[in-house]
Amino acid sequence: MNVSPEMAAREARRDLSIGDDGPVPDILQRIESGAGVNVVLALLPEGGPAGAYTRERGVPFVLVNTAEPVVRQRFTLAHEFGHHRLGHDDVVDQTVGGDARDPREIAANRFAAEFLVPLAGVDRWCQGYGPGSWGLETLLRLANSFGVSCETALWRAKAAGRIDAAAADKLKQRLDAREHHGLRAKLGLSEIVDTLSCARDSRVRVPERMTANVLRALHHGIISEEQAAQRLRLSVGELREERDRRRRAEREE
């Protein structure tokens, strides 16, 4: 029996033990370790796609372009994960979100929205906020809580019936005018720290499974440092830093 994208998103959250109404903790790590989907991050040239989904020999892979803001990367990752959970074929998404017309893209957008910002979560978060309290500050706080863009937060607040169409239109105009830029810092809000945000300066980030296998081969002397660095798209110095970081993490566990 076919299920709606929203139902598929809620099922995915349950499968990943995320819960029904909270933000997704470290979406990249959850999707890789919990769902077995390999995630590649790459800083692509201008005009490159926002993301992509494919399967190679039955193994699912997702690509996310790190040239985009981290909040956009999270939505793209959730969107491509949606293609996976909804059983779609390989796809390259030049853009994600917006006015999609392809039924697969519409479905993946709906999946991503419910996966990242479930309506139950909006209802829980909005308790105590009346219709008259919806300004840029409230919208930014909602977006920051779930690690998404203000545009996505506005879309979800409207879908949850927490803001009417007229007020939503006025807020959209203010977002288009970029009035919200710089407001996060003024409010003292801290951005979510996760695998995506920590990798924002990396040229390429290969899937965790591949990284672990390469480092294991290096440890056993099967490959050289130079070979390991090449396979992971790192310099030898960056490779050594990654090995040291993992050793520190192991000692702290």
C-alpha positions in Angstrom: 0.0 0.0 0.0 1.3 3.4 -0.9 1.9 5.9 1.9 2.1 9.7 1.8 5.5 11.4 1.9 4.6 12.7 5.4 3.8 9.2 6.6 7.1 7.9 5.1 8.9 10.7 6.9 7.3 9.8 10.2 8.2 6.1 9.6 11.8 7.1 8.9 12.0 9.1 12.1 10.7 6.1 14.1 13.2 3.7 12.3 16.0 6.1 13.3 14.7 6.4 16.9 14.4 10.2 16.5 10.9 10.6 18.0 7.8 12.3 16.7 8.2 16.0 17.4 11.8 17.1 18.0 14.6 18.3 15.8 16.7 15.7 14.1 20.0 15.3 16.0 23.0 15.3 13.6 21.0 14.3 10.4 24.1 13.2 8.5 25.3 10.8 11.2 21.8 9.4 11.7 21.2 8.8 8.0 24.6 7.1 7.6 24.7 5.0 10.7 21.0 4.3 11.1 19.8 4.1 7.6 22.9 2.8 5.8 22.9 5.6 3.3 26.4 6.8 2.3 26.7 10.6 2.3 29.2 12.5 0.2 29.8 16.2 0.8 31.5 18.1 -1.9 32.2 21.8 -2.6 31.0 22.0 -6.2 31.7 24.8 -8.7 29.1 27.5 -9.3 26.2 26.1 -11.2 26.7 22.6 -9.7 23.7 20.6 -8.5 22.4 21.1 -4.9 22.3 17.3 -4.4 21.8 13.9 -5.9 20.7 10.4 -5.1 21.9 7.1 -6.6 22.5 3.4 -6.0 25.7 1.7 -7.0 25.5 -2.1 -6.8 22.6 -1.8 -4.5 24.3 0.6 -2.1 22.6 4.0 -1.7 24.6 7.2 -2.0 23.6 10.8 -1.5 25.6 13.9 -2.6 25.2 17.3 -1.0 26.8 20.5 -2.3 28.5 22.3 0.5 28.6 25.6 -1.4 25.1 26.2 0.0 24.3 27.4 3.5 24.2 24.6 6.1 20.5 25.0 6.7 20.0 24.4 2.9 22.4 21.4 3.1 20.2 19.8 5.8 17.1 20.2 3.7 18.9 18.9 0.6 20.1 15.9 2.6 16.6 15.2 3.9 15.2 15.6 0.4 17.7 13.1 -1.1 17.0 10.7 1.8 13.4 11.1 0.9 14.1 9.9 -2.7 15.7 6.8 -1.0 12.8 6.1 1.4 10.2 6.7 -1.3 11.8 4.3 -3.7 12.7 6.8 -6.4 15.2 6.1 -9.1 18.6 7.9 -9.5 18.2 11.7 -9.6 20.4 14.8 -9.8 18.7 17.8 -8.3 20.0 21.1 -9.7 17.9 22.9 -7.0 15.9 21.6 -4.1 12.7 23.1 -2.7 10.9 26.0 -4.4 8.3 25.5 -7.0 8.9 21.9 -8.0 6.6 20.4 -10.6 8.0 16.9 -11.0 5.9 14.6 -8.7 9.0 13.0 -7.4 10.5 16.3 -6.4 7.2 17.4 -4.8 7.1 14.2 -2.8 10.7 14.5 -1.7 10.2 18.1 -0.6 7.1 17.0 1.5 9.2 14.2 3.0 12.0 16.5 3.9 9.7 19.1 5.5 8.0 16.5 7.7 11.2 14.7 8.5 13.0 17.9 9.6 10.1 19.9 11.0 7.2 17.6 11.9 3.9 19.3 12.3 3.6 17.7 15.8 6.9 19.4 16.6 5.7 22.8 15.4 2.6 22.4 17.5 4.6 21.5 20.6 7.1 24.3 20.0 4.4 26.9 19.4 2.6 26.4 22.7 2.4 29.8 24.3 2.8 31.7 21.0 -0.4 33.4 19.9 -1.2 34.6 16.4 -0.1 38.1 17.2 3.3 37.0 18.4 4.5 35.9 14.9 7.3 38.2 13.9 10.7 37.7 12.5 12.1 36.9 15.9 9.6 34.1 16.6 10.1 32.7 13.1 13.9 32.8 13.5 13.7 31.0 16.9 11.6 28.2 15.3 14.0 27.9 12.4 17.0 27.8 14.7 15.4 25.2 17.0 15.0 22.8 14.1 18.1 23.7 12.1 16.3 24.9 9.0 15.9 28.1 7.0 13.4 30.7 7.9 11.6 30.0 4.7 11.2 26.3 5.7 10.1 27.3 9.2 7.5 29.7 7.8 6.2 27.0 5.4 5.8 24.6 8.3 4.2 27.1 10.7 1.6 27.9 8.0 1.0 24.2 7.3 0.5 23.6 11.0 -2.2 26.3 11.1 -0.1 28.4 13.5 0.0 31.4 11.2 -2.6 32.6 8.7 -2.0 33.3 5.1 -2.0 37.1 5.3 0.6 37.1 8.1 2.7 34.5 6.3 2.7 36.7 3.2 4.0 39.7 5.1 6.7 37.6 6.8 7.7 36.2 3.4 8.1 39.7 2.0 10.4 40.6 5.0 12.4 37.4 4.4 12.7 38.3 0.7 14.0 41.7 1.8 16.6 39.9 3.9 15.5 41.7 7.1 16.3 38.6 9.1 20.0 38.5 8.2 22.1 39.2 11.2 19.2 38.8 13.6 20.4 35.4 14.9 23.5 37.1 16.3 21.6 39.9 17.9 19.3 37.4 19.6 22.3 35.4 20.9 21.1 32.2 19.2 23.7 29.6 18.6 23.7 27.6 15.4 23.3 23.8 15.6 26.7 22.1 15.7 26.6 18.8 13.8 28.6 16.8 11.2 27.3 19.0 8.4 28.3 22.3 10.1 31.7 20.9 11.1 32.4 19.9 7.5 31.5 23.3 6.0 35.2 24.1 5.2 36.0 20.7 3.7 36.4 20.3 -0.1 35.2 16.7 0.0 33.9 14.5 2.8 33.5 10.8 1.9 31.1 8.4 3.6 32.1 7.3 7.1 32.1 3.7 6.1 34.7 4.4 3.4 36.8 6.5 5.7 36.8 3.8 8.4 37.9 1.1 5.9 40.7 3.3 4.4 42.0 4.1 7.9 41.9 0.5 8.9 43.9 -0.5 5.8 46.4 2.2 6.6 46.7 1.0 10.2 47.5 -2.5 9.0 50.0 -1.3 6.5 48.0 -2.4 3.5 48.2 1.1 1.9 50.5 4.0 2.4 49.6 7.4 3.8 49.8 8.9 0.4 47.3 6.3 -1.0 45.0 6.7 2.0 45.0 10.5 1.6 44.3 10.2 -2.1 41.3 7.9 -1.6 39.8 10.2 1.0 40.5 13.3 -1.0 42.7 14.7 1.7 46.2 16.1 2.0 48.6 13.9 4.1 48.4 16.6 6.8 44.6 16.5 6.8 44.7 12.7 7.0 47.0 12.8 10.0 44.7 15.3 11.7 41.7 13.0 11.1 43.6 10.0 12.6 44.5 12.1 15.6 40.9 13.3 16.0 39.6 9.8 16.0 42.2 8.6 18.5 41.2 11.4 20.8 37.5 10.5 20.4 38.2 6.9 21.2 40.1 7.8 24.4 37.3 10.0 25.5 34.6 7.3 25.1 
